[in-house]
Amino acid sequence: QLLRNRGLTLALAESCTGGFVGELLTAVPGSSDYLLLDVVAYANGAKTQVLGVEPELLRAHGSVSAEVARAMADGALRVGHADIAVAITGIAGPTGGSDDKPVGTVHFGVAMRGRPTEHVHRVFPGDRDRVRLLAAYTALRLVHKAARSA
């Protein structure tokens, strides 16, 4: 409702949530008023080819990193021609974690026109479904915060 009331548009770039944020938004009638793009860039190739994430960035920091989350958000903002973009990349599990990046690690990028791209990092508890759910709701909170500040 806040996006609609403020005349703002949104683009999403999802990895570990697999489109769940877009699913939650499009469950509400009229979401086409503000949701312009929801890219599920699960593979690194999709991150580079669709969102323009530099391969060197992926090699240097890994796909689950602050740098890649920011680049994904910037790419979604550019490709979607939106006012706000939120990106999510993480390790939902049950495998794929490490000491540095345990299962539940999620990085978010928040991009807005004319502002520096922000980063939020969380480590969520629970199984794969819980991590994805918490990440999706965190992304929605970030959208709300960005829309309020626009």
N, CA, C and O of each residue as an XYZ file, in Angstrom:
600
protein
N       0.827     -1.189      0.000
C       0.000      0.000      0.000
C       0.871      1.252      0.000
O       0.561      2.238     -0.668
N       1.967      1.197      0.760
C       2.866      2.349      0.848
C       3.475      2.673     -0.514
O       3.546      3.841     -0.895
N       3.911      1.662     -1.242
C       4.462      1.897     -2.583
C       3.418      2.556     -3.479
O       3.708      3.532     -4.171
N       2.225      2.025     -3.462
C       1.150      2.563     -4.300
C       0.832      4.008     -3.902
O       0.719      4.878     -4.766
N       0.688      4.262     -2.613
C       0.336      5.604     -2.139
C       1.393      6.640     -2.488
O       1.073      7.803     -2.732
N       2.641      6.219     -2.512
C       3.734      7.156     -2.808
C       4.112      7.169     -4.285
O       4.993      7.925     -4.695
N       3.454      6.342     -5.080
C       3.746      6.301     -6.504
C       5.127      5.754     -6.820
O       5.758      6.165     -7.794
N       5.597      4.819     -5.989
C       6.932      4.240     -6.149
C       6.853      2.880     -6.817
O       5.857      2.166     -6.698
N       7.924      2.536     -7.524
C       7.998      1.235     -8.178
C       9.139      0.426     -7.586
O      10.072      0.974     -6.999
N       9.046     -0.901     -7.751
C       9.960     -1.831     -7.111
C      10.471     -2.863     -8.105
O       9.734     -3.346     -8.965
N      11.743     -3.186     -7.965
C      12.353     -4.306     -8.683
C      13.023     -5.208     -7.654
O      13.585     -4.732     -6.668
N      12.957     -6.497     -7.890
C      13.564     -7.484     -6.993
C      14.575     -8.332     -7.734
O      14.408     -8.626     -8.917
N      15.630     -8.724     -7.030
C      16.585     -9.708     -7.528
C      16.731    -10.742     -6.414
O      17.313    -10.462     -5.366
N      16.202    -11.924     -6.650
C      16.198    -12.964     -5.624
C      17.110    -14.115     -6.021
O      17.176    -14.503     -7.188
N      17.800    -14.645     -5.047
C      18.566    -15.859     -5.266
C      18.038    -16.944     -4.332
O      17.235    -17.772     -4.761
N      18.457    -16.965     -3.085
C      18.084    -18.058     -2.179
C      16.586    -18.125     -1.884
O      16.092    -19.179     -1.484
N      15.868    -17.049     -2.068
C      14.428    -17.058     -1.824
C      13.646    -17.547     -3.037
O      12.446    -17.799     -2.926
N      14.286    -17.687     -4.176
C      13.675    -18.316     -5.344
C      12.364    -17.713     -5.820
O      11.522    -18.427     -6.363
N      12.175    -16.425     -5.629
C      10.950    -15.783     -6.081
C       9.882    -15.650     -5.006
O       8.768    -15.208     -5.286
N      10.216    -16.029     -3.785
C       9.232    -16.011     -2.703
C       8.758    -14.596     -2.376
O       7.583    -14.397     -2.066
N       9.658    -13.609     -2.441
C       9.263    -12.224     -2.150
C       8.247    -11.760     -3.191
O       7.225    -11.163     -2.852
N       8.540    -12.039     -4.452
C       7.600    -11.692     -5.515
C       6.269    -12.405     -5.347
O       5.214    -11.833     -5.621
N       6.317    -13.647     -4.899
C       5.083    -14.399     -4.661
C       4.241    -13.736     -3.578
O       3.024    -13.618     -3.719
N       4.883    -13.307     -2.505
C       4.155    -12.641     -1.426
C       3.542    -11.329     -1.906
O       2.406    -11.007     -1.558
N       4.287    -10.580     -2.695
C       3.773     -9.298     -3.190
C       2.639     -9.484     -4.189
O       1.645     -8.760     -4.143
N       2.781    -10.445     -5.084
C       1.763    -10.616     -6.123
C       0.519    -11.342     -5.619
O      -0.468    -11.450     -6.346
N       0.553    -11.836     -4.394
C      -0.646    -12.419     -3.793
C      -1.682    -11.335     -3.481
O      -2.859    -11.626     -3.273
N      -1.225    -10.088     -3.452
C      -2.102     -8.951     -3.171
C      -2.578     -8.361     -4.492
O      -1.752     -7.974     -5.319
N      -3.878     -8.283     -4.710
C      -4.381     -7.684     -5.956
C      -3.863     -6.254     -6.133
O      -3.789     -5.484     -5.176
N      -3.513     -5.924     -7.351
C      -3.032     -4.576     -7.658
C      -1.541     -4.406     -7.545
O      -1.035     -3.292     -7.689
N      -0.816     -5.488     -7.288
C       0.635     -5.378     -7.140
C       1.315     -4.917     -8.432
O       2.454     -4.450     -8.404
N       0.622     -5.048     -9.554
C       1.207     -4.576    -10.815
C       1.325     -3.056    -10.846
O       1.981     -2.509    -11.733
N       0.703     -2.365     -9.896
C       0.856     -0.918     -9.795
C       2.275     -0.521     -9.420
O       2.716      0.578     -9.757
N       2.993     -1.394     -8.732
C       4.321     -1.033     -8.241
C       5.410     -2.059     -8.528
O       6.572     -1.671     -8.644
N       5.101     -3.333     -8.647
C       6.131     -4.340     -8.890
C       6.405     -4.431    -10.388
O       5.550     -4.856    -11.165
N       7.619     -4.022    -10.783
C       7.984     -4.004    -12.196
C       8.789     -5.224    -12.619
O       8.707     -5.651    -13.770
N       9.572     -5.792    -11.693
C      10.512     -6.849    -12.056
C      10.799     -7.719    -10.842
O      10.988     -7.221     -9.733
N      10.830     -9.020    -11.072
C      11.319     -9.954    -10.052
C      12.163    -10.991    -10.776
O      11.635    -11.895    -11.425
N      13.472    -10.854    -10.661
C      14.416    -11.759    -11.300
C      14.873    -12.789    -10.279
O      15.329    -12.429     -9.193
N      14.756    -14.064    -10.618
C      15.344    -15.121     -9.795
C      16.667    -15.480    -10.454
O      16.716    -16.231    -11.428
N      17.730    -14.925     -9.901
C      19.084    -15.144    -10.428
C      19.793    -16.115     -9.488
O      20.605    -15.719     -8.652
N      19.469    -17.379     -9.647
C      19.982    -18.405     -8.748
C      21.429    -18.748     -9.081
O      22.266    -18.870     -8.187
N      21.715    -18.900    -10.349
C      23.068    -19.245    -10.787
C      23.903    -17.984    -10.987
O      23.371    -16.914    -11.284
N      25.215    -18.125    -10.820
C      26.099    -16.985    -11.027
C      25.992    -16.446    -12.446
O      26.087    -15.236    -12.655
N      25.797    -17.323    -13.422
C      25.647    -16.880    -14.804
C      24.469    -15.945    -14.975
O      24.548    -14.979    -15.733
N      23.384    -16.217    -14.286
C      22.221    -15.332    -14.349
C      22.524    -13.998    -13.675
O      22.076    -12.948    -14.135
N      23.281    -14.041    -12.589
C      23.648    -12.798    -11.908
C      24.458    -11.901    -12.842
O      24.260    -10.686    -12.867
N      25.364    -12.496    -13.605
C      26.186    -11.694    -14.510
C      25.427    -11.296    -15.766
O      25.451    -10.129    -16.156
N      24.755    -12.246    -16.404
C      24.114    -11.983    -17.699
C      22.856    -11.127    -17.583
O      22.606    -10.287    -18.448
N      22.071    -11.320    -16.548
C      20.804    -10.587    -16.426
C      20.979     -9.302    -15.621
O      20.461     -8.252    -16.002
N      21.706     -9.385    -14.512
C      21.815     -8.240    -13.608
C      23.096     -7.437    -13.788
O      23.226     -6.344    -13.237
N      24.042     -7.969    -14.555
C      25.280     -7.237    -14.795
C      26.291     -7.305    -13.669
O      27.190     -6.467    -13.596
N      26.161     -8.299    -12.777
C      27.159     -8.478    -11.720
C      28.467     -8.898    -12.385
O      28.493     -9.839    -13.179
N      29.534     -8.208    -12.063
C      30.839     -8.495    -12.662
C      31.351     -9.866    -12.197
O      31.335    -10.158    -11.001
N      31.802    -10.702    -13.134
C      32.345    -12.015    -12.750
C      33.500    -11.905    -11.754
O      33.662    -12.770    -10.893
N      34.292    -10.859    -11.866
C      35.416    -10.663    -10.937
C      34.924    -10.474     -9.506
O      35.570    -10.914     -8.555
N      33.787     -9.824     -9.365
C      33.190     -9.619     -8.046
C      32.784    -10.957     -7.439
O      33.017    -11.209     -6.257
N      32.180    -11.806     -8.251
C      31.779    -13.137     -7.788
C      32.998    -13.973     -7.398
O      32.983    -14.666     -6.381
N      34.050    -13.902     -8.212
C      35.271    -14.669     -7.904
C      35.933    -14.162     -6.627
O      36.403    -14.958     -5.814
N      35.972    -12.868     -6.449
C      36.673    -12.286     -5.304
C      35.922    -12.462     -3.992
O      36.538    -12.687     -2.950
N      34.596    -12.361     -4.031
C      33.815    -12.333     -2.785
C      32.844    -13.485     -2.618
O      32.364    -13.730     -1.512
N      32.544    -14.198     -3.698
C      31.549    -15.256     -3.654
C      30.167    -14.691     -3.861
O      29.928    -13.502     -3.648
N      29.253    -15.555     -4.278
C      27.898    -15.085     -4.589
C      27.130    -14.655     -3.349
O      26.198    -13.857     -3.445
N      27.505    -15.170     -2.195
C      26.856    -14.786     -0.940
C      27.774    -13.793     -0.230
O      28.610    -14.169      0.592
N      27.596    -12.519     -0.568
C      28.462    -11.475     -0.025
C      27.762    -10.128     -0.118
O      26.806     -9.949     -0.873
N      28.261     -9.197      0.663
C      27.734     -7.830      0.626
C      27.917     -7.225     -0.754
O      27.020     -6.567     -1.280
N      29.080     -7.452     -1.330
C      29.403     -6.856     -2.624
C      28.453     -7.331     -3.720
O      27.994     -6.535     -4.539
N      28.164     -8.619     -3.730
C      27.277     -9.173     -4.755
C      25.834     -8.752     -4.497
O      25.101     -8.473     -5.445
N      25.413     -8.702     -3.242
C      24.052     -8.244     -2.931
C      23.846     -6.812     -3.427
O      22.807     -6.498     -4.009
N      24.830     -5.950     -3.199
C      24.732     -4.564     -3.673
C      24.679     -4.515     -5.200
O      23.875     -3.787     -5.781
N      25.545     -5.298     -5.837
C      25.583     -5.304     -7.312
C      24.280     -5.848     -7.891
O      23.804     -5.349     -8.910
N      23.705     -6.853     -7.263
C      22.422     -7.384     -7.713
C      21.325     -6.320     -7.592
O      20.501     -6.169     -8.495
N      21.318     -5.592     -6.485
C      20.319     -4.534     -6.295
C      20.500     -3.438     -7.336
O      19.522     -2.960     -7.912
N      21.741     -3.040     -7.578
C      22.015     -2.023     -8.602
C      21.538     -2.496     -9.972
O      20.947     -1.727    -10.730
N      21.799     -3.767    -10.284
C      21.374     -4.320    -11.566
C      19.864     -4.368    -11.696
O      19.324     -4.039    -12.753
N      19.173     -4.770    -10.641
C      17.707     -4.825    -10.670
C      17.120     -3.426    -10.838
O      16.140     -3.242    -11.559
N      17.721     -2.442    -10.171
C      17.252     -1.065    -10.300
C      17.395     -0.590    -11.744
O      16.491      0.034    -12.299
N      18.544     -0.897    -12.340
C      18.828     -0.486    -13.721
C      17.936     -1.222    -14.723
O      17.306     -0.590    -15.572
N      17.880     -2.534    -14.631
C      17.116     -3.341    -15.580
C      15.617     -3.093    -15.432
O      14.890     -3.043    -16.425
N      15.158     -2.938    -14.193
C      13.737     -2.773    -13.942
C      13.235     -1.352    -14.080
O      12.026     -1.121    -14.104
N      14.153     -0.388    -14.170
C      13.754      1.027    -14.255
C      12.831      1.399    -13.108
O      11.836      2.100    -13.294
N      13.174      0.919    -11.916
C      12.338      1.120    -10.738
C      12.898      2.234     -9.860
O      14.005      2.725    -10.081
N      12.116      2.617     -8.868
C      12.559      3.599     -7.879
C      13.361      2.940     -6.760
O      14.295      3.533     -6.219
N      12.990      1.718     -6.423
C      13.623      0.958     -5.338
C      13.911     -0.443     -5.857
O      13.119     -1.012     -6.608
N      15.054     -0.995     -5.448
C      15.354     -2.398     -5.754
C      15.909     -3.066     -4.504
O      16.704     -2.482     -3.766
N      15.478     -4.286     -4.287
C      15.998     -5.091     -3.181
C      16.505     -6.406     -3.751
O      15.841     -7.047     -4.567
N      17.696     -6.796     -3.305
C      18.310     -8.054     -3.740
C      18.578     -8.930     -2.524
O      18.843     -8.440     -1.426
N      18.502    -10.235     -2.749
C      18.700    -11.218     -1.684
C      19.610    -12.317     -2.211
O      19.355    -12.883     -3.275
N      20.668    -12.620     -1.469
C      21.522    -13.744     -1.805
C      21.985    -14.394     -0.508
O      22.405    -13.701      0.419
N      21.911    -15.713     -0.438
C      22.258    -16.357      0.814
C      22.373    -17.860      0.700
O      22.316    -18.437     -0.386
N      22.536    -18.474      1.859
C      22.675    -19.928      1.966
C      21.513    -20.433      2.814
O      21.525    -20.314      4.039
N      20.520    -20.991      2.151
C      19.325    -21.462      2.852
C      19.522    -22.853      3.446
O      18.803    -23.235      4.369
N      20.486    -23.614      2.928
C      20.759    -24.929      3.469
C      19.948    -26.025      2.806
O      19.219    -25.740      1.856
N      20.038    -27.211      3.242
C      20.765    -27.627      4.440
C      22.280    -27.736      4.241
O      23.021    -27.859      5.216
N      22.744    -27.692      2.992
C      24.187    -27.750      2.734
C      24.646    -26.408      2.178
O      23.842    -25.503      1.954
N      25.946    -26.298      1.960
C      26.505    -25.110      1.332
C      27.142    -24.139      2.299
O      27.804    -23.193      1.872
N      26.959    -24.350      3.593
C      27.537    -23.438      4.568
C      28.999    -23.726      4.843
O      29.514    -24.789      4.494
N      29.653    -22.778      5.465
C      31.053    -22.917      5.876
C      31.227    -22.182      7.200
O      30.278    -21.589      7.712
N      32.438    -22.217      7.755
C      32.689    -21.495      9.004
C      32.477    -19.996      8.812
O      31.927    -19.325      9.685
N      32.916    -19.474      7.663
C      32.777    -18.039      7.373
C      31.352    -17.663      6.991
O      30.877    -16.576      7.321
N      30.678    -18.563      6.299
C      29.312    -18.315      5.825
C      28.447    -19.517      6.172
O      28.225    -20.395      5.338
N      27.959    -19.550      7.409
C      27.141    -20.706      7.817
C      25.773    -20.691      7.134
O      25.319    -19.663      6.632
N      25.135    -21.855      7.131
C      23.760    -21.941      6.651
C      22.936    -20.910      7.412
O      23.064    -20.773      8.629
N      22.097    -20.194      6.689
C      21.296    -19.125      7.279
C      21.843    -17.739      6.997
O      21.178    -16.739      7.267
N      23.069    -17.672      6.448
C      23.668    -16.387      6.084
C      22.934    -15.806      4.885
O      22.789    -16.469      3.857
N      22.476    -14.581      5.016
C      21.783    -13.906      3.925
C      22.254    -12.460      3.849
O      22.350    -11.770      4.864
N      22.545    -12.015      2.634
C      22.921    -10.630      2.374
C      21.831     -9.983      1.534
O      21.304    -10.582      0.597
N      21.508     -8.755      1.889
C      20.489     -7.973      1.187
C      21.137     -6.703      0.648
O      21.961     -6.083      1.321
N      20.764     -6.325     -0.557
C      21.153     -5.032     -1.102
C      19.896     -4.213     -1.319
O      18.872     -4.740     -1.754
N      19.972     -2.924     -1.018
C      18.841     -2.022     -1.210
C      19.335     -0.826     -2.019
O      20.183     -0.061     -1.562
N      18.798     -0.680     -3.214
C      19.205      0.408     -4.104
C      18.033      1.343     -4.346
O      16.895      0.911     -4.530
N      18.337      2.628     -4.342
C      17.336      3.653     -4.652
C      18.006      4.696     -5.535
O      19.188      4.999     -5.375
N      17.251      5.226     -6.445
C      17.782      6.241     -7.345
C      18.339      7.425     -6.555
O      17.681      7.966     -5.666
N      19.572      7.814     -6.905
C      20.195      8.980     -6.295
C      20.747      8.774     -4.900
O      21.119      9.741     -4.237
N      20.808      7.517     -4.435
C      21.332      7.237     -3.098
C      22.342      6.106     -3.161
O      22.280      5.268     -4.061
N      23.269      6.073     -2.217
C      24.205      4.939     -2.168
C      23.454      3.636     -1.876
O      22.500      3.621     -1.098
N      23.887      2.566     -2.496
C      23.262      1.261     -2.270
C      23.647      0.749     -0.894
O      24.818      0.755     -0.517
N      22.650      0.312     -0.157
C      22.863     -0.156      1.210
C      22.985     -1.673      1.254
O      22.614     -2.377      0.314
N      23.511     -2.151      2.367
C      23.690     -3.579      2.586
C      23.194     -3.936      3.985
O      23.416     -3.200      4.947
N      22.520     -5.079      4.076
C      22.088     -5.626      5.360
C      22.499     -7.091      5.373
O      22.323     -7.803      4.385
N      23.042     -7.533      6.490
C      23.484     -8.927      6.645
C      22.759     -9.544      7.835
O      22.652     -8.937      8.900
N      22.268    -10.755      7.633
C      21.611    -11.491      8.705
C      22.054    -12.949      8.660
O      22.426    -13.473      7.610
N      22.004    -13.586      9.821
C      22.165    -15.036      9.899
C      20.908    -15.550     10.594
O      20.696    -15.315     11.784
N      20.085    -16.249      9.831
C      18.797    -16.722     10.330
C      18.909    -18.152     10.849
O      19.626    -18.969     10.270
N      18.205    -18.456     11.936
C      18.190    -19.824     12.459
C      17.161    -20.668     11.725
O      16.245    -20.152     11.085
N      17.336    -21.975     11.835
C      16.299    -22.874     11.344
C      16.664    -23.598     10.071
O      17.779    -23.493      9.559
N      15.677    -24.347      9.571
C      15.873    -25.139      8.367
C      15.689    -24.277      7.119
O      15.450    -23.073      7.212
N      15.801    -24.897      5.979
C      15.729    -24.202      4.689
C      14.451    -23.367      4.549
O      14.511    -22.206      4.145
N      13.319    -23.943      4.874
C      12.054    -23.227      4.743
C      12.020    -21.994      5.643
O      11.557    -20.930      5.232
N      12.504    -22.142      6.849
C      12.501    -21.010      7.792
C      13.447    -19.911      7.339
O      13.103    -18.732      7.410
N      14.629    -20.280      6.875
C      15.588    -19.280      6.388
C      14.990    -18.501      5.224
O      15.089    -17.275      5.179
N      14.373    -19.204      4.287
C      13.759    -18.531      3.130
C      12.614    -17.617      3.561
O      12.482    -16.506      3.047
N      11.791    -18.073      4.497
C      10.681    -17.267      4.986
C      11.177    -16.008      5.690
O      10.689    -14.911      5.418
N      12.144    -16.162      6.593
C      12.678    -15.011      7.314
C      13.372    -14.035      6.371
O      13.280    -12.820      6.548
N      14.065    -14.567      5.374
C      14.723    -13.695      4.394
C      13.687    -12.917      3.585
O      13.866    -11.726      3.330
N      12.615    -13.576      3.185
C      11.580    -12.898      2.398
C      10.916    -11.791      3.214
O      10.704    -10.691      2.704
N      10.591    -12.067      4.460
C       9.950    -11.043      5.285
C      10.921     -9.908      5.621
O      10.507     -8.755      5.735
N      12.186    -10.221      5.776
C      13.180     -9.165      5.981
C      13.261     -8.275      4.747
O      13.356     -7.054      4.869
N      13.225     -8.873      3.563
C      13.246     -8.086      2.324
C      12.034     -7.165      2.259
O      12.162     -6.009      1.856
N      10.869     -7.655      2.645
C       9.669     -6.807      2.647
C       9.808     -5.649      3.636
O       9.368     -4.535      3.353
N      10.412     -5.906      4.781
C      10.653     -4.820      5.738
C      11.612     -3.783      5.154
O      11.445     -2.583      5.373
N      12.612     -4.248      4.413
C      13.555     -3.326      3.777
C      12.873     -2.486      2.702
O      13.171     -1.301      2.552
N      11.960     -3.099      1.957
C      11.183     -2.350      0.969
C      10.372     -1.268      1.675
O      10.341     -0.121      1.230
N       9.722     -1.632      2.767
C       8.901     -0.691      3.512
C       9.759      0.480      4.033
O       9.369      1.643      3.921
N      10.906      0.160      4.590
C      11.806      1.199      5.105
C      12.255      2.123      3.983
O      12.261      3.343      4.148
N      12.627      1.557      2.855
C      13.076      2.370      1.723
C      11.946      3.262      1.199
O      12.170      4.431      0.883
N      10.748      2.716      1.110
C       9.600      3.494      0.620
C       9.268      4.629      1.571
O       8.903      5.718      1.128
N       9.389      4.395      2.860
C       9.122      5.469      3.834
C      10.132      6.599      3.711
O       9.795      7.763      3.929
N      11.368      6.263      3.363
C      12.421      7.288      3.300
C      12.479      7.980      1.934
O      13.198      8.967      1.774
N      11.745      7.482      0.970
C      11.811      8.056     -0.382
C      11.107      9.393     -0.464
O      11.071     10.008     -1.529
